[in-house]
Structures are given as C-alpha cells and as structure tokens.
Amino acid sequence: MVYRLICLIIFLMLVGCAQTDLSLQDKLIQQVHNNALHHGIPSQAVLISNNGNIKFNYALDTSQQKEDIKLNEHSMFPIFSVSKLFANVLVYQLVEKQQIKLSDRIGEYVKLPSHWQHIPINALMNHTSGLPEYFVVSNQEVVAPSNQDAVIEKLGAQQPIFELNTQIQYTQTNYMLLKALLESMTGQSYESLVKTRIFSPLKMTNTAFHVDHLTKGVVRSYLSNGGDSLKPNGYVFPHYSIAHTGAYSTAYDLNLFLSGLMEGKLINKTLLVDFWRPKKLKNGITNYFSLGWNTDEVGRWSTAGHDGGTLVRVSVLYQENTDDYMTYIYLTNGNLDGIWSSRLINSLQQHTLPDFYSRAVAWASYNVL
C-alpha cells in the first residue's frame, strides 16, 4: 500500500512538472495566491532562505481593508506561541554557560508549592511536566490570575494531570515557570533579557511585545477556521504571559532570528543540534517536542520549528549539522477553513526542497496526508 502511494505521488508530481514551465519564483507566488484563495487567508508574508540568503520573499493582502498599510516582509504579525522560541534560546544560553542543567528541578530556582518543586526544567520545555493550565477561556475571553505570583499560589491547590514524562500536554504554565526561572537566574525582567540577548544582537528592530493592533504597520488579526466569514481575534493574555505568547514580529526579523541561531550567533551550533535530538517518554514513544521546538523530518531533512496560534509557523531544515540549512517563515492573520500552519509550510517545500524524495514527501503532506 505504501509502495503504491509513493508511486502515485511520483506520477502526479511528474505530471504536474510536465504541465508547467513556470519559474520557481512564479510557482511560489502562484502557491501563495492559491493558499489565499483555497483557505480564505486575508494576509500573508512568506520568506524562504538558504544559509542566511533570502531566496523568496513575498507578501499578499487580499483582505480589502481600507487601512493604509502596504504589506511586505517588514509588516508586523502577531506570532503567538512562536514567542516561546525566544524563551528556549535564553534557557539554552544558561545551560551553555553552565549556570543551570536541564535536569535541575525548577524548585531550586523558583519558589513553588512542594508537590511541583521536583519537576525538571527539561520536562517544562518538553511539555511533559503534568502541570495544569493556569487560565481558562470563557465567552471568548482569557480568564487568568492577576499576576505571576497568583498563578503560583493557585497551583498549590492543584494536583498533576499525569505522572511526569508519561504524556505530552501542551501547557502554557510550563513557560510561565521558565520565565520565572530566567528572571530568578539573571535578576533581569524577561522582556529586558530578550531584547539584550536576542533582539539587539541580531538587529531585530521590528519585533516587540504587546504591540497595539491599531499601530500602523501591524496586521489585523483574525481567528483560524472562521467559517463563512473572518472573525476578529479578541483574545488578550496578561502581560506576564510574554514567554509563551504576545510577541509581534516580521518575516524579515524571524529570518534574522533563525539564521542567527543556525550560524552560532546565539549559542554553540553543536549544542543546538544536540538539544534538537528526539526525546522519549517513559513508555518509549518519541516526543514531538525537543526542548521547546517541534522536531520532525521532511524526507531527508530534519526540521525544528514552532506553530503560532495555528496561523503562523517558522521552520528550520538541516541535515547532520547546521552548515547547510534552510529557513521557512509563513505568517498569516486568519483563515476560513482551519488550515494547519505546517501544511502551508509544506506547500512551499514541495517546490523548493533540494532533492526529489523530500519534495515528494512535502507534496504528500500538503495534498494527500
């Protein structure tokens, strides 16, 4: 069955190649337009780079909004949980400097109720801690404690959802505690740390936290899976949530971040690849998180990246080391059908990956699977 599927994929790809003489740039532009049409995406900014060199850069606005905003690679989109990647790198830097170990218990650095103190830092990053969520959504609003200390106090009355490292539960509480860890270890606010250790060194001048959506140049945000019409995204998280959401960035800046990371400007490259090696649960199942990054394979390439609100995704593709790498950044601000961000990345990879087998896998992920 698998053999037949692969043969079918190869046949369809060959037919598709025979039917078009479009250049690669034209194919990618056409793909972005097709994604807007088929999935009801109002605004998109897309960037692909190879070893830091931008190979494709395109923005499309079909929203018909009357705002005086020219969409381009410098337009700011809310990036939601892609914000977590900044926290990951800050933790990696502490490990590289031997200030902490990933096996250390969070209770060594953050004052917590006794039954939460034993959780290792790596379990927070791998989403295997068993911690409950700190907020609820009611009437399309985020309801959360007033401050970080109140969250920790609330945790005292709650028990683990599951035994440590036996399940994967994507929980924002994990990153609230990582924020507390970073602030405790450095004596700086989290926002200051991100600016001084990531944004400034990489010259990410159009990335910030809690930007007013009415600010000129900031793209209006809608919900995923709007159905018949786009629905404004009115969810607002508290300020102390910035380690897991709340950042705004651009395709250009996110490429600076990913490329800087892959080139060793933020942490040692060998250490980075080691951090991204697949992690196992107690039952032997492979976790799809590797110290805070979604890790997977596309054909012959390893990938590391993250989704944001199901609307945006960043992804790095590499092989044995980081000497040869590609970055994919796909920013959108809403859709009608709930298209998952990884499929949008696959829609680009089916045209751009260097080898035929990997392109076929990406094609299948977008069109078949």
Residue pairs with C-beta under 8 A, 6 or more apart in sequence:
5 364
5 368
6 360
9 360
9 363
9 364
9 368
10 360
12 363
13 356
13 359
13 360
13 363
20 27
22 30
24 56
24 351
24 352
25 56
27 351
28 46
28 48
28 56
28 58
28 348
28 351
28 352
29 58
31 347
31 348
31 351
32 44
32 46
32 58
32 60
33 60
34 347
35 41
35 44
35 339
35 344
35 347
36 42
36 44
36 60
36 62
38 337
39 335
39 336
39 337
39 339
40 226
40 230
40 334
40 335
40 336
40 337
41 62
41 332
41 333
41 334
41 335
41 339
42 61
42 62
42 63
42 65
42 222
42 230
42 332
42 333
42 334
43 59
43 60
43 61
43 62
43 63
43 71
43 75
43 77
43 219
43 220
43 332
43 333
43 334
44 58
44 59
44 60
44 61
44 330
44 331
44 332
45 58
45 59
45 71
45 72
45 73
45 75
45 77
45 250
45 251
45 329
45 331
46 56
46 57
46 58
46 59
46 251
46 329
46 330
46 331
46 348
47 54
47 56
47 57
47 58
47 73
47 251
47 252
47 254
47 255
47 327
47 328
47 329
48 54
48 55
48 56
48 57
48 326
48 327
48 328
48 329
48 348
48 352
49 55
49 255
49 258
49 259
49 326
49 327
50 325
50 326
51 324
51 325
51 326
52 259
52 262
52 263
54 255
55 352
56 348
56 352
57 73
57 251
57 252
59 71
59 72
59 73
59 75
59 251
60 71
61 69
61 71
63 220
63 230
63 333
65 220
67 220
68 216
69 75
69 216
69 217
69 219
71 219
73 250
73 251
73 252
74 206
74 217
74 250
74 252
75 217
75 218
75 219
75 250
75 251
76 206
76 207
76 208
76 211
76 215
76 217
76 218
76 219
76 248
76 249
76 250
77 218
77 219
77 221
77 248
77 249
77 250
77 312
77 331
77 332
77 333
78 213
78 219
78 221
78 233
78 247
78 248
78 308
78 309
78 312
78 333
79 247
79 248
79 249
79 254
79 308
79 312
79 331
80 245
80 308
80 309
80 311
80 312
81 244
81 245
81 306
81 307
81 308
81 309
82 247
82 249
82 254
82 306
82 307
82 308
82 312
82 313
82 314
83 209
83 242
83 243
83 244
83 245
83 246
83 247
83 308
84 175
84 243
84 244
84 292
84 306
85 257
85 292
85 293
85 306
85 314
86 194
86 198
86 243
86 247
86 257
87 175
87 178
87 179
87 182
87 190
87 243
87 244
87 292
88 125
88 291
88 292
88 293
89 197
89 198
89 261
89 266
89 267
90 182
90 193
90 194
90 197
90 198
91 100
91 102
91 121
91 125
91 178
91 181
91 182
91 291
91 292
92 266
92 267
92 271
92 272
92 275
92 291
93 197
93 266
93 267
94 100
94 182
94 185
95 101
95 102
95 271
96 267
96 268
96 271
99 185
100 109
100 121
100 181
100 185
101 121
102 120
102 121
102 122
102 125
102 291
103 120
103 121
103 122
104 120
104 121
105 117
105 118
105 119
105 120
105 121
106 112
106 116
106 117
106 119
106 120
106 121
106 124
106 177
106 181
107 116
107 117
107 118
107 119
108 117
109 180
109 181
109 184
109 185
110 152
110 177
110 180
110 181
110 184
111 152
112 152
112 155
112 177
113 152
113 155
113 156
115 159
115 160
116 131
116 155
118 164
119 129
119 130
119 131
119 164
121 178
121 181
122 279
122 291
123 129
123 130
123 164
123 165
124 131
124 174
124 175
124 177
124 178
125 174
125 178
125 289
125 291
125 292
126 165
126 168
126 279
126 287
126 289
126 290
126 291
126 292
127 168
127 169
127 170
127 171
127 174
127 287
127 289
128 164
128 165
128 166
128 167
128 168
128 169
128 281
128 287
129 164
129 169
129 171
129 173
129 174
130 160
130 161
130 162
130 163
130 164
130 166
130 167
130 169
131 155
131 160
131 161
131 169
131 171
131 173
131 174
131 177
132 155
132 158
132 160
132 161
132 171
132 173
133 171
133 172
133 173
134 144
134 145
134 151
134 154
134 155
134 172
134 173
134 176
135 142
135 143
135 144
135 145
135 172
135 237
136 142
136 143
136 144
137 143
137 235
140 234
140 235
141 234
141 235
141 236
142 235
142 236
142 237
142 238
144 151
144 237
144 238
144 241
145 151
145 153
145 154
145 238
146 238
147 238
147 240
148 176
148 179
148 180
148 240
151 173
151 176
151 240
152 180
155 173
161 167
161 169
162 169
163 282
165 281
165 282
166 281
166 282
166 283
167 281
168 281
168 287
168 288
168 289
172 241
172 244
172 245
174 244
175 243
175 244
176 240
176 241
176 243
176 244
178 243
179 190
179 240
179 242
179 243
182 190
182 193
182 243
183 189
183 190
183 193
186 193
188 196
190 242
190 243
191 209
191 242
194 209
197 266
198 204
198 257
198 266
199 205
199 207
201 260
201 265
201 266
202 256
202 257
202 260
202 265
202 266
203 256
204 249
204 253
204 256
204 257
205 253
206 249
206 250
206 252
206 253
207 247
207 248
207 249
207 250
207 253
207 254
207 257
208 247
208 248
209 242
209 246
209 247
209 248
210 239
210 242
210 246
211 218
211 248
212 218
213 220
213 221
218 248
219 331
219 333
220 232
220 333
221 232
221 233
221 311
221 333
221 334
222 230
222 231
222 232
222 233
222 333
222 334
222 335
223 230
223 231
223 232
223 233
223 334
224 309
224 310
224 311
224 334
224 335
224 338
224 339
225 335
225 336
225 337
225 338
226 334
226 335
226 336
227 336
228 336
229 336
230 334
230 336
231 334
233 309
233 334
237 245
237 246
239 246
245 309
249 257
250 331
251 329
251 331
254 314
254 329
254 331
255 327
255 329
257 314
258 314
258 316
258 327
258 329
259 327
260 266
261 267
261 272
261 316
262 269
262 272
262 316
262 318
262 322
262 325
262 327
263 269
263 322
264 272
264 322
269 321
269 322
270 321
272 322
273 318
273 321
273 322
275 290
275 291
275 293
276 290
276 291
276 293
276 295
276 302
276 304
277 290
278 286
278 287
278 290
278 295
279 286
279 287
279 289
279 290
279 291
280 286
280 287
281 287
288 294
288 295
288 296
289 295
290 304
292 306
293 304
293 305
293 306
294 303
294 304
294 305
294 306
294 307
295 302
295 303
295 304
296 302
296 303
297 303
298 317
298 346
298 349
298 353
298 358
298 361
298 362
298 365
299 353
299 355
299 357
299 358
299 359
299 360
299 361
299 362
300 319
300 355
300 357
300 358
301 317
301 318
301 319
301 326
301 353
301 358
302 317
302 318
302 319
303 315
303 316
303 317
304 315
304 316
304 318
305 313
305 314
305 315
305 316
305 328
305 345
306 313
306 314
307 313
307 340
307 341
307 342
308 341
310 338
310 340
310 341
311 331
311 332
311 333
311 334
311 335
311 341
312 330
312 331
312 332
312 341
313 328
313 329
313 330
313 341
313 342
313 344
313 345
314 327
314 328
314 329
314 330
315 327
315 328
315 329
315 342
315 345
316 325
316 326
316 327
316 328
317 325
317 326
317 327
317 328
317 349
317 353
318 324
318 325
318 326
326 352
326 353
328 345
328 348
328 349
330 341
330 344
330 345
330 348
332 341
332 344
342 365
343 365
343 366
346 362
346 363
346 365
346 366
347 366
349 358
349 359
349 362
350 359
350 362
350 363
350 366
350 367
351 359
352 359
353 359
353 362
